[in-house]
Amino acid sequence: MLRIFVLYYSSTWMGEKVMRRFKSARHLHRFASVHDRVVNLFTHCRYHTDAK
């Protein structure tokens, strides 16, 4: 039970830490929408690459 609490608390704390970087929810939303597009362009999915 304690382990579940610790895992939940640490994930919540990390989310709050990330949120502190942004001045408003609008800035966070704008960053997230642009970030998702860039990540989708430049990350290579392991299922789409050939083994060599």
C-alpha distance matrix in Angstrom:
0.0 3.8 5.4 5.3 6.5 8.8 10.1 10.8 12.4 14.4 15.8 16.8 18.4 20.3 21.5 22.8 24.4 26.3 27.4 29.0 31.6 33.2 35.4 34.8 33.1 36.4 36.5 33.0 34.1 37.4 35.8 33.3 36.1 38.3 35.7 34.7 38.4 39.0 36.1 37.2 40.7 40.0 37.1 38.1 36.0 35.6 36.6 39.9 41.2 43.3 42.6 45.4
3.8 0.0 3.8 5.4 5.1 6.2 8.7 9.9 10.4 12.2 14.3 15.3 16.2 18.2 20.0 20.9 22.2 24.4 25.7 26.9 29.5 31.4 33.6 33.4 32.0 35.5 35.2 31.9 33.3 36.5 34.7 32.4 35.5 37.5 34.8 34.3 38.0 38.3 35.4 36.9 40.3 39.3 36.5 37.8 36.0 35.7 37.1 40.3 41.3 43.5 42.7 45.3
5.4 3.8 0.0 3.8 5.4 5.1 6.2 8.5 9.8 10.6 12.3 14.2 15.2 16.5 18.4 20.0 20.9 22.7 24.4 25.9 28.1 30.1 32.7 32.5 31.0 34.3 33.8 30.3 31.7 34.6 32.6 30.3 33.3 35.2 32.2 31.6 35.3 35.4 32.4 33.9 37.2 36.1 33.2 34.3 32.5 32.1 33.5 36.7 37.6 39.8 39.0 41.5
5.3 5.4 3.8 0.0 3.8 5.5 5.2 6.1 8.5 10.0 10.8 12.3 14.1 15.5 16.7 18.4 20.0 21.5 22.8 24.7 26.9 28.5 31.0 30.4 28.6 31.9 31.7 28.2 29.2 32.4 30.7 28.1 31.0 33.1 30.4 29.5 33.2 33.7 30.8 32.1 35.5 34.8 31.9 33.1 31.2 31.0 32.2 35.4 36.6 39.0 38.5 41.2
6.5 5.1 5.4 3.8 0.0 3.8 5.5 5.1 5.9 8.5 10.0 10.5 12.0 14.2 15.4 16.4 18.1 20.1 21.1 22.6 25.2 26.8 29.0 28.5 27.0 30.5 30.4 27.0 28.4 31.7 30.0 27.8 30.8 33.0 30.5 30.0 33.7 34.2 31.6 33.1 36.5 35.8 33.2 34.8 33.1 33.3 34.7 37.7 38.9 41.5 41.1 43.7
8.8 6.2 5.1 5.5 3.8 0.0 3.8 5.5 5.1 6.0 8.6 9.9 10.3 12.1 14.2 15.2 16.2 18.4 19.9 21.1 23.5 25.6 27.9 27.9 26.7 30.1 29.6 26.2 28.0 30.9 28.9 26.9 30.2 32.0 29.2 29.0 32.7 32.8 30.1 32.0 35.2 34.2 31.6 33.2 31.8 31.9 33.7 36.6 37.5 40.0 39.5 41.9
10.1 8.7 6.2 5.2 5.5 3.8 0.0 3.8 5.5 5.3 6.2 8.6 9.9 10.7 12.4 14.3 15.3 16.8 18.6 20.3 22.3 24.2 26.9 26.7 25.2 28.3 27.7 24.2 25.6 28.5 26.5 24.2 27.3 29.1 26.2 25.8 29.5 29.7 26.8 28.5 31.7 30.8 28.1 29.7 28.2 28.3 29.9 32.8 33.8 36.4 36.0 38.5
10.8 9.9 8.5 6.1 5.1 5.5 3.8 0.0 3.8 5.6 5.3 6.2 8.6 10.1 10.8 12.4 14.3 15.7 16.7 18.7 21.1 22.5 24.9 24.3 22.6 25.9 25.7 22.2 23.5 26.7 25.0 22.7 25.7 27.9 25.4 24.9 28.6 29.2 26.6 28.2 31.6 31.1 28.6 30.4 28.8 29.4 30.8 33.6 34.9 37.8 37.7 40.4
12.4 10.4 9.8 8.5 5.9 5.1 5.5 3.8 0.0 3.8 5.5 5.1 6.0 8.6 9.9 10.5 12.2 14.4 15.3 16.7 19.4 21.1 23.2 23.0 21.9 25.4 25.0 21.7 23.6 26.6 24.9 23.1 26.4 28.4 25.9 25.9 29.7 30.0 27.7 29.7 32.9 32.2 30.0 32.1 30.9 31.6 33.4 35.9 37.1 40.0 39.9 42.4
14.4 12.2 10.6 10.0 8.5 6.0 5.3 5.6 3.8 0.0 3.8 5.4 5.0 6.1 8.6 9.8 10.4 12.4 14.2 15.4 17.6 19.8 22.4 22.6 21.6 24.8 23.9 20.6 22.7 25.4 23.2 21.5 25.0 26.5 23.7 24.0 27.8 27.7 25.2 27.5 30.5 29.5 27.3 29.4 28.5 29.1 31.2 33.6 34.5 37.4 37.2 39.5
15.8 14.3 12.3 10.8 10.0 8.6 6.2 5.3 5.5 3.8 0.0 3.8 5.4 5.2 6.3 8.7 9.8 10.8 12.5 14.5 16.4 18.1 20.9 20.7 19.2 22.2 21.5 18.0 19.6 22.5 20.4 18.4 21.6 23.4 20.7 20.7 24.4 24.7 22.2 24.2 27.4 26.7 24.5 26.6 25.6 26.5 28.4 30.7 31.9 34.9 35.0 37.5
16.8 15.3 14.2 12.3 10.5 9.9 8.6 6.2 5.1 5.4 3.8 0.0 3.8 5.5 5.1 6.3 8.7 10.0 10.6 12.6 15.2 16.4 18.7 18.3 16.9 20.3 20.0 16.7 18.4 21.5 19.9 18.1 21.4 23.5 21.3 21.4 25.2 25.7 23.7 25.7 28.9 28.5 26.7 29.0 28.2 29.4 31.1 33.3 34.7 37.8 38.2 40.7
18.4 16.2 15.2 14.1 12.0 10.3 9.9 8.6 6.0 5.0 5.4 3.8 0.0 3.8 5.4 5.1 6.2 8.7 9.8 10.8 13.4 15.4 17.7 18.0 17.3 20.7 19.8 16.9 19.3 22.0 20.1 18.9 22.5 24.1 21.7 22.5 26.2 26.2 24.4 26.8 29.7 29.0 27.3 29.9 29.4 30.6 32.7 34.8 35.8 39.0 39.1 41.4
20.3 18.2 16.5 15.5 14.2 12.1 10.7 10.1 8.6 6.1 5.2 5.5 3.8 0.0 3.8 5.4 4.9 6.3 8.6 10.0 11.7 13.9 16.8 17.3 16.6 19.6 18.2 15.0 17.5 19.9 17.5 16.3 19.9 21.2 18.5 19.4 23.0 22.8 20.8 23.5 26.2 25.3 23.7 26.4 26.1 27.3 29.6 31.5 32.4 35.6 35.8 38.0
21.5 20.0 18.4 16.7 15.4 14.2 12.4 10.8 9.9 8.6 6.3 5.1 5.4 3.8 0.0 3.8 5.4 5.2 6.3 8.9 10.6 11.9 14.7 14.5 13.3 16.3 15.4 12.1 14.2 16.9 15.0 13.6 17.1 18.8 16.6 17.3 20.9 21.2 19.6 21.9 24.8 24.5 23.1 25.9 25.5 27.2 29.2 30.9 32.2 35.5 36.1 38.5
22.8 20.9 20.0 18.4 16.4 15.2 14.3 12.4 10.5 9.8 8.7 6.3 5.1 5.4 3.8 0.0 3.8 5.4 5.0 6.4 9.3 10.6 12.7 12.9 12.4 15.8 15.0 12.2 14.9 17.6 16.0 15.3 18.8 20.5 18.7 19.8 23.3 23.5 22.3 24.8 27.6 27.2 26.2 29.2 29.0 30.8 32.8 34.4 35.6 39.0 39.7 41.9
24.4 22.2 20.9 20.0 18.1 16.2 15.3 14.3 12.2 10.4 9.8 8.7 6.2 4.9 5.4 3.8 0.0 3.8 5.5 5.4 7.4 10.0 12.6 13.7 13.9 16.9 15.2 12.7 15.9 17.9 15.7 15.4 19.2 20.2 18.0 19.7 23.1 22.7 21.5 24.4 26.8 26.0 25.1 28.2 28.4 30.1 32.5 33.9 34.8 38.1 38.6 40.5
26.3 24.4 22.7 21.5 20.1 18.4 16.8 15.7 14.4 12.4 10.8 10.0 8.7 6.3 5.2 5.4 3.8 0.0 3.8 5.5 5.8 7.9 11.2 12.1 11.8 14.3 12.3 9.5 12.6 14.4 12.0 11.7 15.5 16.4 14.2 16.0 19.3 19.0 17.9 20.9 23.2 22.6 21.9 25.1 25.5 27.4 29.8 31.0 32.0 35.4 36.2 38.1
27.4 25.7 24.4 22.8 21.1 19.9 18.6 16.7 15.3 14.2 12.5 10.6 9.8 8.6 6.3 5.0 5.5 3.8 0.0 3.8 5.4 5.8 8.4 8.7 8.5 11.5 10.1 7.6 10.8 13.0 11.5 11.5 15.0 16.4 15.0 16.7 19.9 20.1 19.6 22.2 24.6 24.5 24.1 27.4 27.7 29.9 32.0 33.1 34.3 37.9 38.9 41.0
29.0 26.9 25.9 24.7 22.6 21.1 20.3 18.7 16.7 15.4 14.5 12.6 10.8 10.0 8.9 6.4 5.4 5.5 3.8 0.0 3.8 5.5 7.3 9.1 10.3 13.1 11.3 9.8 13.4 15.1 13.5 14.3 17.8 18.6 17.4 19.6 22.5 22.4 22.0 25.0 27.0 26.6 26.5 29.9 30.5 32.6 35.0 35.9 37.0 40.5 41.3 43.2
31.6 29.5 28.1 26.9 25.2 23.5 22.3 21.1 19.4 17.6 16.4 15.2 13.4 11.7 10.6 9.3 7.4 5.8 5.4 3.8 0.0 3.8 6.8 9.1 10.6 12.4 9.6 8.6 12.4 13.1 11.0 12.6 16.0 16.1 14.9 17.6 20.2 19.6 19.6 22.8 24.4 23.9 24.1 27.7 28.7 31.0 33.5 34.1 35.0 38.5 39.5 41.1
33.2 31.4 30.1 28.5 26.8 25.6 24.2 22.5 21.1 19.8 18.1 16.4 15.4 13.9 11.9 10.6 10.0 7.9 5.8 5.5 3.8 0.0 3.8 5.6 7.3 8.7 6.1 5.9 9.6 10.3 9.1 11.0 14.0 14.5 14.1 16.7 19.1 19.0 19.6 22.4 24.0 24.1 24.6 28.2 29.2 31.8 34.0 34.4 35.6 39.2 40.5 42.3
35.4 33.6 32.7 31.0 29.0 27.9 26.9 24.9 23.2 22.4 20.9 18.7 17.7 16.8 14.7 12.7 12.6 11.2 8.4 7.3 6.8 3.8 0.0 3.8 7.2 8.3 6.6 7.9 11.1 11.7 11.5 13.7 16.2 16.8 17.1 19.6 21.7 21.9 22.8 25.4 27.0 27.3 28.0 31.6 32.6 35.4 37.4 37.8 39.0 42.7 44.1 45.9
34.8 33.4 32.5 30.4 28.5 27.9 26.7 24.3 23.0 22.6 20.7 18.3 18.0 17.3 14.5 12.9 13.7 12.1 8.7 9.1 9.1 5.6 3.8 0.0 3.8 5.3 5.4 6.6 8.8 10.1 11.0 12.6 14.6 15.9 16.6 18.6 20.7 21.6 22.5 24.6 26.5 27.2 27.9 31.4 32.1 34.9 36.7 37.0 38.7 42.4 44.0 46.0
33.1 32.0 31.0 28.6 27.0 26.7 25.2 22.6 21.9 21.6 19.2 16.9 17.3 16.6 13.3 12.4 13.9 11.8 8.5 10.3 10.6 7.3 7.2 3.8 0.0 3.8 5.5 5.0 6.1 8.6 9.9 10.4 12.2 14.4 15.1 16.4 18.7 20.0 20.7 22.5 24.6 25.7 26.1 29.4 29.8 32.7 34.2 34.6 36.5 40.3 42.0 44.2
36.4 35.5 34.3 31.9 30.5 30.1 28.3 25.9 25.4 24.8 22.2 20.3 20.7 19.6 16.3 15.8 16.9 14.3 11.5 13.1 12.4 8.7 8.3 5.3 3.8 0.0 3.8 5.4 5.1 6.1 8.6 9.9 10.7 12.4 14.0 15.5 17.1 18.6 19.9 21.5 23.2 24.6 25.5 28.9 29.5 32.7 34.1 34.1 36.0 39.8 41.8 44.0
36.5 35.2 33.8 31.7 30.4 29.6 27.7 25.7 25.0 23.9 21.5 20.0 19.8 18.2 15.4 15.0 15.2 12.3 10.1 11.3 9.6 6.1 6.6 5.4 5.5 3.8 0.0 3.8 5.5 5.1 6.1 8.5 10.0 10.8 12.0 14.2 15.8 16.6 18.0 20.1 21.6 22.5 23.6 27.1 28.1 31.2 32.9 32.9 34.5 38.2 40.1 42.0
33.0 31.9 30.3 28.2 27.0 26.2 24.2 22.2 21.7 20.6 18.0 16.7 16.9 15.0 12.1 12.2 12.7 9.5 7.6 9.8 8.6 5.9 7.9 6.6 5.0 5.4 3.8 0.0 3.8 5.5 5.2 6.1 8.6 10.1 10.3 12.1 14.5 15.4 16.0 18.1 20.1 20.9 21.4 24.9 25.5 28.5 30.2 30.5 32.1 35.9 37.5 39.6
34.1 33.3 31.7 29.2 28.4 28.0 25.6 23.5 23.6 22.7 19.6 18.4 19.3 17.5 14.2 14.9 15.9 12.6 10.8 13.4 12.4 9.6 11.1 8.8 6.1 5.1 5.5 3.8 0.0 3.8 5.5 5.1 6.2 8.7 9.8 10.7 12.7 14.4 15.3 16.7 18.8 20.3 20.8 24.1 24.5 27.7 29.0 29.1 31.1 34.9 36.9 39.2
37.4 36.5 34.6 32.4 31.7 30.9 28.5 26.7 26.6 25.4 22.5 21.5 22.0 19.9 16.9 17.6 17.9 14.4 13.0 15.1 13.1 10.3 11.7 10.1 8.6 6.1 5.1 5.5 3.8 0.0 3.8 5.5 5.3 6.4 8.5 10.2 11.2 12.6 14.4 15.9 17.3 18.8 20.0 23.4 24.4 27.8 29.2 28.8 30.6 34.4 36.5 38.6
35.8 34.7 32.6 30.7 30.0 28.9 26.5 25.0 24.9 23.2 20.4 19.9 20.1 17.5 15.0 16.0 15.7 12.0 11.5 13.5 11.0 9.1 11.5 11.0 9.9 8.6 6.1 5.2 5.5 3.8 0.0 3.8 5.6 5.4 5.9 8.5 10.2 10.6 11.9 14.2 15.6 16.4 17.5 21.1 22.2 25.4 27.2 27.0 28.5 32.2 34.1 36.0
33.3 32.4 30.3 28.1 27.8 26.9 24.2 22.7 23.1 21.5 18.4 18.1 18.9 16.3 13.6 15.3 15.4 11.7 11.5 14.3 12.6 11.0 13.7 12.6 10.4 9.9 8.5 6.1 5.1 5.5 3.8 0.0 3.8 5.5 5.0 6.1 8.7 9.9 10.3 12.1 14.3 15.4 15.8 19.2 19.8 22.9 24.5 24.6 26.3 30.1 32.0 34.1
36.1 35.5 33.3 31.0 30.8 30.2 27.3 25.7 26.4 25.0 21.6 21.4 22.5 19.9 17.1 18.8 19.2 15.5 15.0 17.8 16.0 14.0 16.2 14.6 12.2 10.7 10.0 8.6 6.2 5.3 5.6 3.8 0.0 3.8 5.5 5.4 6.6 9.0 10.2 11.0 12.9 14.9 15.7 18.9 19.5 23.0 24.1 23.8 25.8 29.6 31.8 34.1
38.3 37.5 35.2 33.1 33.0 32.0 29.1 27.9 28.4 26.5 23.4 23.5 24.1 21.2 18.8 20.5 20.2 16.4 16.4 18.6 16.1 14.5 16.8 15.9 14.4 12.4 10.8 10.1 8.7 6.4 5.4 5.5 3.8 0.0 3.8 5.5 5.3 6.4 8.7 10.1 11.0 12.6 14.3 17.6 19.0 22.5 23.9 23.2 24.8 28.5 30.8 32.7
35.7 34.8 32.2 30.4 30.5 29.2 26.2 25.4 25.9 23.7 20.7 21.3 21.7 18.5 16.6 18.7 18.0 14.2 15.0 17.4 14.9 14.1 17.1 16.6 15.1 14.0 12.0 10.3 9.8 8.5 5.9 5.0 5.5 3.8 0.0 3.8 5.5 5.2 6.1 8.5 10.0 10.7 11.7 15.2 16.6 19.8 21.7 21.3 22.6 26.3 28.3 30.2
34.7 34.3 31.6 29.5 30.0 29.0 25.8 24.9 25.9 24.0 20.7 21.4 22.5 19.4 17.3 19.8 19.7 16.0 16.7 19.6 17.6 16.7 19.6 18.6 16.4 15.5 14.2 12.1 10.7 10.2 8.5 6.1 5.4 5.5 3.8 0.0 3.8 5.5 5.2 6.1 8.7 10.2 10.5 13.6 14.2 17.7 19.0 18.7 20.6 24.3 26.5 28.7
38.4 38.0 35.3 33.2 33.7 32.7 29.5 28.6 29.7 27.8 24.4 25.2 26.2 23.0 20.9 23.3 23.1 19.3 19.9 22.5 20.2 19.1 21.7 20.7 18.7 17.1 15.8 14.5 12.7 11.2 10.2 8.7 6.6 5.3 5.5 3.8 0.0 3.8 5.5 5.2 6.4 8.9 10.3 13.2 14.4 18.1 19.2 18.1 20.0 23.7 26.2 28.3
39.0 38.3 35.4 33.7 34.2 32.8 29.7 29.2 30.0 27.7 24.7 25.7 26.2 22.8 21.2 23.5 22.7 19.0 20.1 22.4 19.6 19.0 21.9 21.6 20.0 18.6 16.6 15.4 14.4 12.6 10.6 9.9 9.0 6.4 5.2 5.5 3.8 0.0 3.8 5.4 5.2 6.3 8.4 11.7 13.8 17.2 19.0 17.8 18.9 22.6 24.9 26.5
36.1 35.4 32.4 30.8 31.6 30.1 26.8 26.6 27.7 25.2 22.2 23.7 24.4 20.8 19.6 22.3 21.5 17.9 19.6 22.0 19.6 19.6 22.8 22.5 20.7 19.9 18.0 16.0 15.3 14.4 11.9 10.3 10.2 8.7 6.1 5.2 5.5 3.8 0.0 3.8 5.4 5.4 5.7 9.2 10.8 14.1 16.1 15.5 16.6 20.3 22.3 24.2
37.2 36.9 33.9 32.1 33.1 32.0 28.5 28.2 29.7 27.5 24.2 25.7 26.8 23.5 21.9 24.8 24.4 20.9 22.2 25.0 22.8 22.4 25.4 24.6 22.5 21.5 20.1 18.1 16.7 15.9 14.2 12.1 11.0 10.1 8.5 6.1 5.2 5.4 3.8 0.0 3.8 5.8 5.9 8.2 9.2 12.9 14.1 13.1 14.9 18.6 21.1 23.3
40.7 40.3 37.2 35.5 36.5 35.2 31.7 31.6 32.9 30.5 27.4 28.9 29.7 26.2 24.8 27.6 26.8 23.2 24.6 27.0 24.4 24.0 27.0 26.5 24.6 23.2 21.6 20.1 18.8 17.3 15.6 14.3 12.9 11.0 10.0 8.7 6.4 5.2 5.4 3.8 0.0 3.8 6.0 8.1 10.3 13.9 15.2 13.4 14.6 18.1 20.8 22.5
40.0 39.3 36.1 34.8 35.8 34.2 30.8 31.1 32.2 29.5 26.7 28.5 29.0 25.3 24.5 27.2 26.0 22.6 24.5 26.6 23.9 24.1 27.3 27.2 25.7 24.6 22.5 20.9 20.3 18.8 16.4 15.4 14.9 12.6 10.7 10.2 8.9 6.3 5.4 5.8 3.8 0.0 3.8 6.5 9.6 12.6 14.7 13.1 13.4 16.9 19.1 20.4
37.1 36.5 33.2 31.9 33.2 31.6 28.1 28.6 30.0 27.3 24.5 26.7 27.3 23.7 23.1 26.2 25.1 21.9 24.1 26.5 24.1 24.6 28.0 27.9 26.1 25.5 23.6 21.4 20.8 20.0 17.5 15.8 15.7 14.3 11.7 10.5 10.3 8.4 5.7 5.9 6.0 3.8 0.0 3.8 6.4 9.3 11.7 10.9 11.3 14.9 16.7 18.5
38.1 37.8 34.3 33.1 34.8 33.2 29.7 30.4 32.1 29.4 26.6 29.0 29.9 26.4 25.9 29.2 28.2 25.1 27.4 29.9 27.7 28.2 31.6 31.4 29.4 28.9 27.1 24.9 24.1 23.4 21.1 19.2 18.9 17.6 15.2 13.6 13.2 11.7 9.2 8.2 8.1 6.5 3.8 0.0 3.7 6.2 8.5 7.4 7.5 11.2 13.2 15.2
36.0 36.0 32.5 31.2 33.1 31.8 28.2 28.8 30.9 28.5 25.6 28.2 29.4 26.1 25.5 29.0 28.4 25.5 27.7 30.5 28.7 29.2 32.6 32.1 29.8 29.5 28.1 25.5 24.5 24.4 22.2 19.8 19.5 19.0 16.6 14.2 14.4 13.8 10.8 9.2 10.3 9.6 6.4 3.7 0.0 3.8 5.4 5.5 6.9 10.6 12.5 15.3
35.6 35.7 32.1 31.0 33.3 31.9 28.3 29.4 31.6 29.1 26.5 29.4 30.6 27.3 27.2 30.8 30.1 27.4 29.9 32.6 31.0 31.8 35.4 34.9 32.7 32.7 31.2 28.5 27.7 27.8 25.4 22.9 23.0 22.5 19.8 17.7 18.1 17.2 14.1 12.9 13.9 12.6 9.3 6.2 3.8 0.0 3.8 5.5 5.6 8.5 9.6 12.6
36.6 37.1 33.5 32.2 34.7 33.7 29.9 30.8 33.4 31.2 28.4 31.1 32.7 29.6 29.2 32.8 32.5 29.8 32.0 35.0 33.5 34.0 37.4 36.7 34.2 34.1 32.9 30.2 29.0 29.2 27.2 24.5 24.1 23.9 21.7 19.0 19.2 19.0 16.1 14.1 15.2 14.7 11.7 8.5 5.4 3.8 0.0 3.8 5.8 8.1 9.8 13.4
39.9 40.3 36.7 35.4 37.7 36.6 32.8 33.6 35.9 33.6 30.7 33.3 34.8 31.5 30.9 34.4 33.9 31.0 33.1 35.9 34.1 34.4 37.8 37.0 34.6 34.1 32.9 30.5 29.1 28.8 27.0 24.6 23.8 23.2 21.3 18.7 18.1 17.8 15.5 13.1 13.4 13.1 10.9 7.4 5.5 5.5 3.8 0.0 3.8 6.7 9.7 12.7
41.2 41.3 37.6 36.6 38.9 37.5 33.8 34.9 37.1 34.5 31.9 34.7 35.8 32.4 32.2 35.6 34.8 32.0 34.3 37.0 35.0 35.6 39.0 38.7 36.5 36.0 34.5 32.1 31.1 30.6 28.5 26.3 25.8 24.8 22.6 20.6 20.0 18.9 16.6 14.9 14.6 13.4 11.3 7.5 6.9 5.6 5.8 3.8 0.0 3.8 6.6 9.2
43.3 43.5 39.8 39.0 41.5 40.0 36.4 37.8 40.0 37.4 34.9 37.8 39.0 35.6 35.5 39.0 38.1 35.4 37.9 40.5 38.5 39.2 42.7 42.4 40.3 39.8 38.2 35.9 34.9 34.4 32.2 30.1 29.6 28.5 26.3 24.3 23.7 22.6 20.3 18.6 18.1 16.9 14.9 11.2 10.6 8.5 8.1 6.7 3.8 0.0 3.8 6.3
42.6 42.7 39.0 38.5 41.1 39.5 36.0 37.7 39.9 37.2 35.0 38.2 39.1 35.8 36.1 39.7 38.6 36.2 38.9 41.3 39.5 40.5 44.1 44.0 42.0 41.8 40.1 37.5 36.9 36.5 34.1 32.0 31.8 30.8 28.3 26.5 26.2 24.9 22.3 21.1 20.8 19.1 16.7 13.2 12.5 9.6 9.8 9.7 6.6 3.8 0.0 3.8
45.4 45.3 41.5 41.2 43.7 41.9 38.5 40.4 42.4 39.5 37.5 40.7 41.4 38.0 38.5 41.9 40.5 38.1 41.0 43.2 41.1 42.3 45.9 46.0 44.2 44.0 42.0 39.6 39.2 38.6 36.0 34.1 34.1 32.7 30.2 28.7 28.3 26.5 24.2 23.3 22.5 20.4 18.5 15.2 15.3 12.6 13.4 12.7 9.2 6.3 3.8 0.0
